[in-house]
Amino acid sequence: MENIIQELKWRGLIQDIMPGTEDQLLKESTAAYIGFDPTADSLHIGGLIPIIVLVHLQKFGHKPIALVGGATGMVGDPSGKSEERNLLSSDVLEYNVKAIQKQLGKFIDFNKEKSNSAELVNNFDWFKNISFLDFIRDTGKHITVNYMMAKDSVKKRLDGENGMSFTEFTYQLVQGFDFFWLFKNKKCLLQAGGSDQWGNIVTGTELIRRKVGGDAFAFTWPLLTKSDGNKFGKSEKGNIWLSAEKTSPYTFYQFWLNTSDADAERFLKIFTFLSQREIEDLVALHKGNEAMRVLQKKLAEELTIFVHSKSDFDFAEKASTILFNNDTAAILRELDEAQLLQVMEGVPAITVNKVEFGKTELINFLSGSEICASKGEAKKMLSAGAISVNKEKVIDPTITMDAYLLLNNKYLLVQKGKKNYYLVKAE
């Protein structure tokens, strides 16, 4: 077996590791699981690291198991949380679990003909048949309260203002049982997760040791933060989702394209499957040519293709020039309505009456729609060549806003100066 731990180490994906884990993964193909929390009907980019670790495991000949927490989602993991989260109804959880299971199928290979084919499991399937009394008798007696109280995630919450409910206190036992069940029924010897999960993961290895005397293994990766200290994974509009319905491929591409120079090399190691040599070559090319954004462009390309598709990347790359280049009028007219709205997400919108719009002179439209403060400003901007309609400069103030100008028979893109854009919708 090739050494996956060394691969993950140079990529910055190892923080804690249980003794013997590296030897086990070098010895034989090993079943390993990572859990996913079904709090929404899509994973966001915070869920990319566990997906990527599962892909690495499979590439190195191991068997990846993705656990979607239909049962643990009903309890709520206190790790890294300052307060208890709202619990979801069983119907919402069931819907989310199915959506995430479908999403995961895109990234790891579930072909049963492969000796290390991936497997999807839902912990509700085994917890639904276990009574509370059975659980505290057969599982709870093996882990002391002292052991549970010593965990950092528990200590922080107990010392906090709101404390911790019994429901959340039991979470580490429930997650620990997941590992025990997979160890016993799927011969799963390893669990991986973010560093905030270390306490829960170790509870699982301890439960396995105390109940059946078996050896189990584990590692975690560091929780990701940006170089400026801000939380990774969110934009001004909120989470960046892996679902194209929640975050468009264009917006997804733009997120990675806007990565800072300080983070770009690190993110290439973590989020792509490029080799060490390939990344070193890109870094050398980037150094001294930072304005070309070599690292950011490659990062955005690799991630957009991995999460969405090559065609989504091609569109995003082409469309990303529209707001930043001047020679893009032809590209703008090629976009269908859905693509146009992707590109114009966040651009101020103005709605006008389509009939009245077709009779209005440009100078009146600019001042009447508040794009320009007055006719005087509009005339001045037009004379200076500072007004563009659909990326084409306009200087004639008397031009009528005819319907033929509309993109997709509905939209008009007006630019004032270099950076001010307005999407006009005629209806």
N, C-alpha and C positions, 0 to 999 in steps of 0.2 A: 504494500500500500504506500502511496505517496503521502507526504507529511502535510495534512491539511492544517494542522495547528500552526506550523511555520508560515504557511500561506496566509492564514488569517492574522497572524501577528504582524507581518510587514504591512498588511492593509489597515492596521489599527483596530482590529475587530476582536481582540482578546483583552479582557481586564482581569477577571478572576478565573482560575482553572483548578479543578480538583486534582490532587495527586493521582497519577496513573491514567489520566484521560488521554494524554498524547500517546502513551504506549498502547492503550486499547485501540485507538484509531489507526495506529500503524500495524497492529496485529491482524485485524480482520475487518471485513465489512460489518458496520455497526448500525443498528437502528437508533435514530436520534430524533427527539421531538422538540418542537417549539410551539408555544401557545399563542393564539390570537384572540383578542377581546372583541366580542360582537356588539360593541356599544353603538355602532352605526352600520348602515347597509353597504359601506365601502371602507376599505382601509385607506389611510392617508399616507403621506410619504414617510411618516414616522414608522410605518409598518414595512417599509422597504428593506431595512436592515435584516429583520428576521427572514424575509423572503430570500434575500441574497445569500444569507448563511445557509439556508436549506438548499439553494441551488449549488453552492460550493460543496456541501456535503455529498450531494448526488454526483457531482462531477468527479469527486475523489473516490467514488465507489461505495459510499455509504447509503443507507436507506433513510430518506427523510419522512418524518411523520408530522403533518400539520394538524394541530389540535385546535378546533374552534370551540370556545368555552360556552356552550349552551347552558351548562349548569353553573359554572363559576360566574358567568355574566349576570346571574340572578343574585349573586352575593355582593360582588364589588371588591376589587383588590385595593387595599389601603396603601400599598407600596407607592411612595412618592406623592401621596395625596395629603392635603392639609385638612380636607373635610370629606364627609361621606357623600358619595354621589347619589343621584336619583336612580332608583331601580326601575328597569324597564319591564313592561308587561310580557307575559310568555309569548303572546302573538307577535309582538315587535321583535323580541329576541329570536324567535324561530325564523322570521323573515330575514333578519340580519345575518343569521348563521348561514342560510342558504345562499344569500348574495355573496358572502365572503368565501364560502366554499367554491362557488363558481369562479370568483376572481382568482383564487389561488391556483385553480386548474390551468391558468394561462402561463404560469411561471415554472412550475415543476412538472416532471414527466410522470404521469400516472399509468403509463403503458405496462400492463400486468405481465407482459412477456419479458420485461427486463428483470433481472435478478434483484436489482435494488430499486424497483418501482416505488414511487412515492405513495403515501397513503393519507387519506383524510379521515379524521375521527372527530366525534362530537361527544364531550364528556357527559352530556345529558343522557346519552344512551346507556351508560352504566350507573349513573347516580339515580335515575328515575326508579330503579328497582330496590334501592337501599333505604331502609327506614332510618329515622333519626336515632332510635334506640340501638339499631344494629351498628350504625356508624360510630356512636360514642363508645359502644362496647368493644367492637373489633378493631377500631382505628384509634380513637381518642385515648385509650388506655396506654398506647405505646409512646406517646409524646407528652412530656410533663408541661404543666403551666409555666414552670420556671424557664424551660427551654423556649417556649413561645414568647414569654415576656422579654427575653433577652434580645430579641430581634430589633434592629434599629427602626424598622417601619412601625413596629408596635410601640416602642419607647417614645418616639416622636409624637405619635398621636395621643398617647396616654398623658404626656406632659402638656399637650396643647389645650386650648380653651374649650374645645368641644368634645374632647375625649374620643373614645372609640366604642362602637356598638359591638355586642356579642357576635352579630352577623359578620362584621368585618374581621373580628378577632379570629374567627374560625377559618378565615380564608386560606391561611397557610396550610391548615390540615386538609382542606378540600383539594388544594393544588398538590399537596404532597401525596394524596391518595391517587390523583391522576397518574403521577409517575409510577407509583406502586402498581396500579392496574395495568399500565402499558408494559411495565417490566414483566409482570406475571403473564399477561395475555398476548403481548406482541413481541416479547423478547427485546424490549427497548431498554438499552443500557445507558443512554445519555440524554440529558436535557440541557438546552441552551436558552439564553434569554438576556435581556438588558440587565445592567449591573444592579438596578433597583430590585431585580427578582432574585438576587443571590440567596436571601434568607428563605424565601419560599422554596427555591430549588433544593437547598441543603436539607430542608425539612423532608422533602421527598426521598433523598438519598438515605437520610436517617431512618425514615419509616421502613424503607426496603431492608436496611440492615437489621432493624429490630424485629421485623415480622418474619423475614425469610432468610436473613443472614447473607444476602447477596451483595455483590459489589456493583455500585452504580456510579456514574461519572457525570461531570457537568463543566460548563464554562459559560462565562458571560462576556458581553461586549460593553464598552463604555457608553453611557448616555451621551447623545450627540448635542453639542452646543456650537453656535457660530463663534468665530474668533472675537466678535465684538461683545460676546456674553449674552446675546439675545437668544431666545428659544429657537431651535431649528424646526422647520416644517410649516411655518405659518407666513402668510403674506398679510398685507394690509386688509385684505378681504376675508382673512381667516385661513382655515386649513387648506392645504393643497392635497386634493384627493387623487386616488388612482383611477377612480371612475371618470370616464369622459363626460358623463352626464352631470357630474358635480363640479369638475374642473376640466375645462376644455383642453385638448392636447396643445393648442396654441399657448394658453396661459401656463400650462405645465412646462412647456419648452422655455417660455420667457422666464419662469422662476429660476431654472437652472442657469440660463444665460446671464442672469443678474447676480450670480455668485461672486463674492469678492475675491480678489487675488489671494488674500490671506487664507481663504478656505478651499480654493479650486483644486489644488494638488491633493489635499487630504480627501476631498469628496470624490475625486477620480479613483483613489485607492479603495475607498469604502464602497462606492455605489456602482462601479463598473467592473467588468471582467478583463479589462486590458492588462497585459503582462507588466511586470516591473520595468522591463526594458522599454516597452512602448510608452509608459508614463514618464520615464526618465527622459526619453527623446522629446516628448511634448513639453516637458518642463524646460528643457534646454532651449527649445524653439520659442517658448513664451518669454523667457528671461530677456529683457532688453527690448521686447516688442509687445509690451503689455497692452497697448492700445488695440492690437489685433485680436485680443481675447481668445487666444488659441485654446487654452485650457477650458474656458467656459463654453466655447462652441462645441468642443469634443464631448464635454460632460452632458450638455443639453442634447446632443445627437444620440449618444449612447443610451441615456435614460428615456428619451421620448420613444425610441425604437423598441427598447425593452418593455416599457409599460404599455405603449400604444401600438404603433406600427411604423414601418418605413414610409408609407404614404402619408401618415400624420406628421412625421418629421419633415418630409419634403414640403408639405403645405406650410408647416410652421416656419421653416427656414425662409421660404419664399415670401410668406405673408409678413414676417417680421421686418422686412425692408420697407413696408408700405408707409409706416409712420416716421421712418428715419431717412429715407432716400427720396429724391425728387423725381427720378425717372421710373415711377411705378404706376402710372395711370393705366397702362394696359393690364397689369397684374390685378389692379383693383376691380376692373370690369370683368375679370375672369371668375371672381369669387361668387359662389351662390350665397343665398341669404344667411344660411347657418354659418358659413365660413366668415362672411362679412361681420356678423355680430360677434363672433369669437374675437376677431382682430380688434373690433371697436369696443370691446368690454372695458368699461371705465371711462370711455370718452363721453363728455357731456352730451346729452341728447336733447333735441328740440323737435317738438311735434307741431306740424302745420297742416292747415286745410289744403288738400291736394288741388281743389278747384281754384281757390284763391291764389295759391302758390304759383300756378301756371300763368297768372296774369301780372305777377309782381316783378318790377325791375329790381336788379341785384342791389342797387344802393339802398332802396327802400326795405328790401328784405334784411340786409345786414344791420341796419339801424333798428328796424322794427322787431327783430328777433333778439336784440341785445348782444349780438356778436360784436357789434360796434356800438359805442355809447351814443353816437349821433351820426347824422348824415355827413357832417364835416369830417369826423374821424374816418367814416367809411370811404369818402372820396379821397382822403389823404392816403389811406392804406392801399386803395386801388391804384392810385397814381404811382406809388412806390413799388408796385408789383408785389405787395405783401399779402395778397389774397389769392388763394387757390381754391378751385372747385374741382373735386374729384382728382386732386393732385396735378391740375393744370392751371397755370397762372391766368388770372383774368384782370384786365385793366379797364374794360368798357363798363361804366357804371349803369348804362341804360339797357344792358342785356337782360332779356326776360328769362325768368326761371322756368323754361319750358320742360314739359314732362320727359322729353328725350334725354335730358341730363340725368334723370334718376337711375340709380343702380338698382337692379332687380325690380324696376318700376315702382320703387318705394323710397329709396334712400339717396342722400346727398352728403358727401363729405366736404366740409368747408374748413380751410386752414387759414388762420390769421397769424402772420409772422412765422417764426420757426417752430414753435412748440404748442400753439393753441389750436386744438382740433374740436370740431363740433359735428355730431352726426345728426343730420336733419331727416326726420321721418315724415313723409307726406301721406296722409290717409284721409 
